[in-house]
Amino acid sequence: MTTTDAPVEQLGLFDAPIVQPPMIRGATLAERFEAFHRLNPHVYAAIERQALRLVAQGQKRIGVKAIAEDLRRGRVATTGDDWRINNSWPAFYARMLIAKHPQLAGVIEMRRSLADAAVG
């Protein structure tokens, strides 16, 4: 090390960087989901792959919640939330899938959300 180099601080064994969880006090459910999704884009990718595979196999109805449950059992790794895949997230993923793949609108099982009820 030269005299002009600043010393580099080394992390200790238990000093892993802290990721701020999306469960921020005062955040809406949608804001929490967006934070989770930014940290875990691989979850949507896995749900999308499975949904498209099921349609290709001839499935007429798909439950994103069921796909999320399968991912949990498959031990998908996630970060930023106390839960691997929060039970509230499949509804958001279902809407994302339909936005990206409109042909899935009649295939993906959905319930109206409170936000949908307020609009229509």
C-alpha positions in Angstrom: 0.0 0.0 0.0 1.4 3.4 -0.9 1.0 6.4 1.3 -1.7 7.9 -1.0 -3.9 4.9 -0.8 -6.7 5.1 1.8 -7.0 2.0 4.0 -9.8 -0.3 2.9 -12.3 -1.3 5.6 -12.7 -5.0 5.7 -16.0 -6.6 6.7 -15.9 -9.1 9.5 -17.4 -12.5 9.3 -20.8 -11.5 10.6 -20.8 -8.0 9.0 -22.9 -8.8 5.9 -24.4 -5.8 4.1 -27.9 -5.2 5.3 -30.7 -5.1 2.7 -33.6 -2.9 3.7 -36.7 -5.0 3.7 -39.7 -3.8 1.7 -41.7 -3.9 4.9 -41.1 -0.2 5.4 -43.4 1.4 7.9 -46.1 3.4 6.1 -45.5 1.9 2.7 -48.4 0.6 0.7 -48.7 -3.0 -0.2 -48.0 -2.1 -3.8 -44.8 -0.2 -2.7 -43.7 -3.2 -0.7 -44.2 -5.5 -3.6 -42.3 -3.2 -6.0 -39.4 -3.2 -3.5 -39.5 -7.0 -3.3 -39.7 -7.4 -7.0 -36.7 -5.1 -7.6 -34.7 -7.3 -5.2 -36.0 -10.6 -6.6 -36.7 -10.3 -10.4 -35.9 -14.0 -10.7 -39.2 -14.8 -8.9 -41.3 -13.2 -11.6 -39.2 -14.9 -14.3 -39.8 -18.3 -12.7 -43.5 -17.7 -12.3 -43.7 -16.6 -16.0 -41.8 -19.7 -17.2 -44.1 -22.0 -15.3 -47.3 -20.2 -16.4 -46.3 -20.3 -20.0 -45.2 -23.9 -19.7 -48.6 -24.9 -18.2 -50.5 -23.1 -21.1 -48.3 -24.9 -23.6 -49.2 -28.2 -22.0 -52.9 -27.3 -22.5 -53.9 -26.0 -19.1 -57.1 -24.0 -19.3 -56.9 -22.4 -15.8 -53.7 -21.4 -13.9 -53.4 -20.2 -10.3 -50.4 -18.0 -9.8 -50.8 -18.7 -6.0 -50.2 -22.4 -6.8 -47.1 -21.6 -8.8 -45.8 -19.5 -6.0 -46.4 -22.3 -3.5 -44.4 -24.7 -5.8 -41.6 -22.2 -5.9 -41.6 -22.0 -2.1 -41.3 -25.8 -1.9 -38.5 -25.6 -4.5 -36.6 -23.4 -2.1 -36.3 -20.4 -4.4 -34.0 -17.9 -2.7 -35.3 -14.4 -2.0 -34.1 -11.4 -0.1 -35.6 -8.3 1.5 -38.7 -9.8 3.2 -39.3 -12.0 6.2 -41.2 -14.4 3.9 -39.7 -16.3 0.9 -42.8 -15.3 -1.2 -45.3 -13.3 0.7 -48.9 -14.5 0.3 -49.9 -11.0 -1.0 -47.5 -11.1 -4.0 -49.2 -13.7 -6.3 -52.0 -11.2 -7.1 -49.4 -8.6 -8.2 -47.5 -11.3 -10.3 -50.8 -12.3 -11.9 -51.5 -8.8 -13.0 -47.9 -8.5 -14.3 -48.3 -11.7 -16.3 -51.5 -10.5 -17.9 -50.0 -7.1 -18.7 -47.1 -8.8 -20.5 -49.0 -11.7 -22.0 -52.6 -10.5 -22.6 -53.5 -14.0 -24.0 -53.3 -15.2 -20.4 -56.2 -13.0 -19.3 -58.7 -15.8 -19.6 -56.4 -18.4 -18.3 -55.0 -16.9 -15.0 -57.5 -17.1 -12.1 -57.9 -13.7 -10.5 -60.1 -12.2 -8.0 -60.9 -8.5 -7.9 -58.7 -6.6 -5.6 -59.8 -3.7 -3.4 -58.0 -1.4 -5.9 -60.1 -2.9 -8.7 -63.3 -2.5 -6.8 -62.6 1.2 -6.1 -62.0 1.8 -9.9 -64.9 -0.2 -11.3 
